[in-house]
Amino acid sequence: MQLSNETSNSGRGLRNDWTLAALFLLSVLKGADQQMLPSSFRAMEHDLHFAPSQLAVMALCQGVASAVTGPMWGNFVDSGASRKWLLQVGTGLWGICTIQLAMTSNFALMIVLRVLNGAALAMIVPVVQSMVADLTDSSNCGSTFGKVSCSCSLGQVLACLMVTPISEQYVFGMRGWRFSLASFGVLSLLTIPFVRMAVDEEPRVWKPRRFGICREVRTMYQFLKIPSFRVIILQGVFGTIPSAAQSFTTMYLQYMGVSNALCGLILALRTIGDGLGNTVGGTLGDLAHRQQPSNGRIYVAMASCFASIPFAYVIFVGVGPTSNSQVLLAGLLFLGGLVSSWEVSGCLNPVLIDIVPRRQLASAFAWNVALVFTSGNIIGPMFVGLTAQHLFHYKLTEDGVETMPAEVRMRNAQALGRSLCLTSTIPCTISAIIFSMLFWTYPKDKHREHEDEGSDSDVPELAKEVGERTALLEKRTSAERKAAPSD
């Protein structure tokens, strides 16, 4: 009997490992897709004559579409839809959209495709994170969330290293950024069979009473009644602004005189720092949680916010275009990424697991992204684009960086740097202050959720449904008796 149990546990662990491998692979693809656009900013400005504000609108539309459609995917999950099937559908959709993006030059059509691509990418957050929550518990979930985020960063690294260096070159008769988009789309479609084979999921019961826009909106209002959830949303509004704004970092480095190849390498180091920081943050969060279950994760998140401020100032304002600046920028960006990415895996995701019912986690993750990243993706890129042009006097030019007058190039570099610094330091300070509110709200919400853990909100719904069916049956029986002829 003991041998049978050990064999069963071993088989279950192997299935979980393959499932996590598929989730990590999809996170890699998501990260690569997110980095494709910023890695091509300069090439698209040169080839298609798009201004920084237009490039910001493209990033904005994809980010907002991803955030807004996330609750739809979360509603599917919480209603009992197969997460394995949703993973395949979402992957196929973003693969097709990416291939189409490689074939167009029209700004309006690109906006439409970016919106559709963002809607498909929105599947990743509620589906993957709800599956991670099922495969872990509150004491070790941080490290697994960190690995998922690290996988996403790995995808961004690959995009930096492969897309940026060839973005303005020709590959097989195509511009490099177009070739990269087409190749990524094909790779995404080829991933679907692996997901089908690797993901193991217990059969789920479809519950149509949970599905629907009105039901999901009511669920969101229930989440907003949780004080800690409101704090997470408010913090996220400011916390996502710097990361969204730094999609212009590639463009900034190019104006600083960094070659495309070296620019891709430097950004890859930054993204490696982000990925390792997510893993470190998740591990630190788990360790802090074991020492102080009520407050440990909050200290980790606040430390990360405050540590990122000096790095943002030095990177975008303090370092000038000297012969050693490229090495210095690479080191600073790596260290900045390492210390500024602890919040999500170390605090936010584990806290959500503790304050929201498990059956509603997918919707909670999706609404968090919808409310937070919508604002962050609106404010961040648009603030950088507008302040660079109108406050710091960025000058639009169709010249390549190599042929651009040195005075114009340095003025544009300073304008982007100052705008990026402003858009990073102020939101980080506000975000750290907001995190402190969790010291009062999180212990109470966690205790309340643990007390309610044994209850199931479906029970009243089922009772109501059974009562309605019983009443309907009694009415039908009574009507049949009245209609029957008397003897």
N, C-alpha and C positions, 0 to 999 in steps of 0.2 A: 504493500500500500504506500509506504514511504517513497519507494523508488518510483511508483506511478505518479505521485504528487510532484516529485523532483523533475520527472520528465515533462509533466504538464507545465510546470513553472518555467522550465527551460524553453519549451516551445513557445510559450506566451512571450517570454523575454525576447526571443529571436524575432517573432512577428512585430513586437514593439520596436525593435531596432530597425527593421526594414521600413516600418511606417515612418519613424523619425528620419531615416535616410531620405525618403521621398519628400518629406516636409522641408528638410534642409536644402534639397536640390531645388525645389520650387522657390524657396527663399533666395537662393542664388540667382535664379532667373529674374525674380522680381527686382532684386538689387541692380542687376545689369540693365534692366529696362528703365529703371528710374534714372540711372546715370547716363543713358544714351543721349538724352536731350542736352544736359549741360555740357557734356563732352563734345558736342557738335555746335555749341553756340557760336563760336568764332567762325567756323566753316559756313554755317547758315547765314551769318551776317554778311560774309564775303560773297557767297554764291547767290543768295536769294535777296540780298539787300534788306534784311530784316533789322529794324532798330532794336536796342535793348528793351524798350517797352513792349515791343511785339513779341520778343523772345520770352519776356516775363509773362505775357498773356498766355502763351502756349503752355508754359510750366504751370501757371495758375489754373487753366482749364483742366489739365490732366489731374492735378492735385485735388481740385474741388470735386470733379466728377468721381474720383476714387472715394473721396470722403462721403459724398452725398449718397452714393449707391451702396455703400457698405452695409447699412441697416437692412437693405433688401436681402443681401446674402445672409446676414445674421438671422433674419426672420425665417429664411429657408431652413437654416440649421436648427434653430430652436423649435421649428414646427415638425422636425423629424426627417427632413430630407437627407439622403445619403451624402455624407461629406466627401466620400470617395468620388461620387459622380460629379459633385460640384467642382472638385479640384480639376477634373478632366475638362469640364465645360469651360471654366475660366481660363485654363491654360490654352485651350484651342482658340478662344476668342481673342486673347491678347496676341497670340501668334499671328493670326490673320490680319489684325489691325496693324501690327508692326510691319508686315510685308507690304501692306498698302501704303504706309507712310514712306517707305523707301521709293515709291513710284510717283510721288506728287511733288509739285513746287508751288501749288496754290495755297495761300495763307488760310483762306476760309476753310478749304477742304482739310488742311492739316489740323485746324482747330477741331473740326468734327471728329476726325480720326483720333486725336488726342483725348477727346472726351470719351469715346468708345473704349479706347485703350485703358484709360483710367478706371472706367466702370468694370472692366474685366479684371484689372489688378486688385480691385477692392475685395475680391473674393478671398485673397490670401489671409488678411488679418482675422476675420471672424472664424474662418474654417480652421486654419492652422493653429491659432491660439486656443481655440476651444478643444482641439485634439490634444495639444500640449497639456492643458489643464486636466484632461482625463487620464493622461499618462503619468502625471506627477501629483504631488501634494504640496501644501503650503510651505513645508519646511525645505523643499529642494527644487521648487519650480523656478526660482530665480536663475539658477545655472542653466536650465534647459531653455528658458526664454532668452538667455544670453547667447546660447549657441545658435538659436534661430536668427537672432539679430546679427550675429557674427557671420552666418551664412549669407545674409543679405548684403553685408559689407563686402564679403568675398566677391559677390557678383558685381558690386560697384568697382572693386579693384580691377577685375578682369575688363570691365568696360573702359576704365581709365587707361589701362595699359594697351588695350587693343584698338579702341576707337579714336582717342585723342591723337595719337601719332599719325594715323592714316586719314584723319577726317578731311584734310584739304588735298589729299593725293588722289590718284586714280588707281583703282583696283579692278582688273578685268573689264576695263572700259567704263567703270562707274566711279563716281566720286566716293571717297572712302566712307563718309558718313552714311551714304545710301547703301553701300555694300554691307556695312555693319548692321543696319536695321534689317535688311533682307535676311542676312545670315542668322541673326537672332530669332527672327520669326520662324524660320525653318527649324531651328534647334528646339524652339518651344513646342512645335507640333510633334517633333520626334520624341519628346519627353512623355507624351500622353500614355503610350503603351507601358512605360516603366511605372508610372503612377498607378495604372490599372492593376499591375502585377504585385507591386510592393506594398501598397496601403492595405492594412488589415483593419476592418471595422465590423463591430458587432451589428447585426441587423437592427435597424431603427424603425419605429412605428410612426407613420405619418399621421399627424394630428392637425387636421384642417382647422379646428377651432382656434388654433394658435396663429394661423396664417392670415395676413391681411395688413393693409396699410394702417387702418384705424387701430387695429390691435397693437401694431408696432409703435405707433405714436403714443398710445396709452402706456405701453411698456417704458418708453423713454421718460414720460412724466413720472412714473414710479421710480425710475433710477434717480431723477433729479430731486426726489424727496429724501435721498440718502445724503447726509451732509458731506461725507468723505468723497462721494462721487462728484458733488458740486465743486469741491476743492480741486479734485483732479482735473476737471474740465477747465476751471479758471486758470490753474497753473499751466495747463497744456496750451491755452490760447497764447500765452507769452513764451512758453518753453519751446514751441515749434517754430517761432519766427526766425531765430538764428539759423537753424538747419535748413529751412526753406530758402532763406536769403543767400546762403552760401553756395547755392547753385551757380552763382556768378564767380566763384573762386577760380575756376578754370580760365575765364576771360581775364580776370585780374592778373593771374600769373603770366598769361600771354602778353599783356601790356607791360608787364615788368621785364620783358625781354627774355623770358624763359621759352626755350624751343618747345615745339609740340610734343616731341618724344620725352623730353625731361619733365615737361608739365604733367604728362600722363603718369610718369613715375612718382613725382612729388605728391600728386593727388591720390595715387595708389597707397603711398605711405600714410597719408591722412586717413584714408578709408580703412587701412589695416589697423591703425590706431583706434578708430571707431569700433571696429569689430572686436578687437582684443579688449577694448574698454567695456563693451557690452558684456562680454564673458566675465571680465574682472568684476564689473558692477553687480552682475547676477550672483557671483560667488560671495562677494562682500556683503550683499544684501542678505543672503542665506545665513552667513556667519553672524551678522549683526542681529538677525531675527532670532537666532538661537540664544544669543546673549540677552537681548532685550526684545521680547516678542511684540511689545506694544509700540516701541519707538525706534528700534534699531535701523530699520529700512529708511526711515525719514532722515536720519543723520547722514546716511550714505548719499541720498539724493541731494540734500542741501550742500554737502561738501563738493559734489560734482558741479553744481551750479556756480558756486563761488570760485572754484578753481579754474573755470573756463574763461572768466573775465580778463585776467591779465594776459592770457594767451591771445585772445581776440585783439586786444590793443596792440601788442607787440607785432603780431603777424601782419596786420593790415595798415598800421600807421608807423610803428617803430622801426621796421626794417626797410632800408633804402636799397636802390638798385646798384649794389656794389658787386665786386667780383666774387665775394663769398656769400652773397645773399641767397643764392639758390640752395646751397647746402644748409644754411641757417633756416630758411623757410621750410625745407623738407623736415628738419628735425623738430621745429616748433609745431608744424601741422600734425606730425605724428604724435607728439606729446599732448597737444591740445585735444586731439581725438581720443587719446587714451584716458584722459581724466574727465572729459565732458560728456561721456555717454553712459553714465551709470544709472540715470534716473529710471528709465523704462524697465529694464530687466531687473534692476536691484530693488525698485520700490513700486512703480505704478502698476505693472501687470500683476505682481503678487498681491498687492493691496486690493485690486479689483476682485481677485479670486476669493478674498476673505470677506468682502462686503456685499457681494452679489450672489443670488442663488445659482447653483451650478447649471440648472436647466435653462438659465437665461444668460449664460456667459457670452455666447456668440453675439447676441444683440448688444450686450454691455460693451464689449470690445469694439463693435462696429459703431455704436453711437458715440463712444469716446473719440474714435477717429473722425467721425462725421462732424462733431461739434468743435473739435480741437483743430484738426488739420484744415478744415475749411477756412477758419480764421487765419491760421498760420500761413497757409499758402496764398491767401489773399494779401495779407499785410507784408510778409517777408519779401518776395520777389518784386512786388509792385513798389514797395518802399525803397528798395535798392535802386530800381530803375528810375523812379521819379526823382529821388534826391540826387542821384549821380548826374542826371541831366539838368535839373533845374536849380539845385542848391550848390552843387560842387562843379558845375559847368563842364560836364562830359560833352565831348564833341563827336557826333556821328560822322564816320568816315567809311568810304568804300575801299580804301587802300589796305593792302596787306600789312601785317605788323612789320615785316622786314623792310618794306618800302615807305613806311609812314614816317613823316618828320619826327625827329626825336622829341621836340617840344610838345607836339600833339600826343604822342604816345605816353610821355610821362604825365601830362595833364590828365589824360584819361585814366592812367593807373592810379594817380592820387585821388581822383574823384571816386572811382570804384572802391578803393581801399578805405577812404573815410566813410563812405556810405555803408560798407560792410561792417566796419567797426561800430558805427552808431547803431546798426540794426542787430548787433550781437550783444553788446555789453549791457544796454539798458534792459532788454527783455530778460536776460539772465539774472540780473539783480532782482527784478520784480518777481521772477519765478521762484527764486530761493526764499524770498519772504513769504510767498503764498504757501510753499511747502510746510512752513512752520505751523500752519493751521491744522495739519493732520495730527499734531500732538494732542489736540483736544477731541477731534472728531473720530479718528481711526479706532482707538480702543473701544469706544461705545458702539460704533457700527459693527465692528468685528464680533463683539459679545452678542449683540442683537442677532446677527446672522447665524451664529453658532447655536443660539437658542431656538431659532426658527428652522434649523437644518432638518429636523425630523419631520416637519410638516410639508405638505405638498399642495401647492395652490391649485393643482388639477382636481383635487378631491371635491371642493365646492362646485367646480364646473361640471364634473361628472355627475354629481348628485343632482344638480339643476337639470342636466340633460336627461337623466333617467326619469326625474319627476315630470318633465315636459312630455316625454314619451308615454309615461304611465297615464297622465291626464288625457293625452290624445287617444290612447287605446280605450280608456273608459268612456270617453265621449262617443267613439265609433261604436262600441258595444251597445251603449244606451240607444243610439240612433237605430241600430239594427233591430233591437228588441221592439222599438216602437213601430218600425216598418213591418215587422212580421205579422201575418194574419192571426187573429185570435181564434181559438178553437170554439 
